[in-house]
């Protein structure tokens, strides 16, 4: 299996993706391309480039945002304005491919991307919103 992480395009089959979290599925199907067109976020997808390059194994979305410094534990020096961060807005793996480490691979790719961006643009951290207890536990283990 030859895997590739690449930018989402309209050629990828967003409708076939299902990770068993309706919010994550609907975001990919209905919001990602709109948000990219509006320059609000960027989505990367994991695909099998050799056998089925349009099928999405998993995806993640990054966007810039600002948060109060109090939300970044032990951050120094103290600053009196909001802090620029990158939001890991969504991450999901299709149910067919879950349990094989693809989520870890996408999370590492997202972290690497944030690190690369931080070399050229001021930002303090990557933040995420774990909407469920299971998701929070998954993130804590990474």
Secondary structure, 3 states (H helix, E strand, C coil): CCEEEEECCCCCECCCCCCCCHHHHHHHHHHHHHHHHCCCCEEEEEEECCCECCECCEEEEEEEEEECHHHCCCCCCCCCCCEEEEEEEEEEECHHHCCCCHHHHHHHHHHHHHHHHHCCCCCCCEEECCCCHHHHHHHHCC
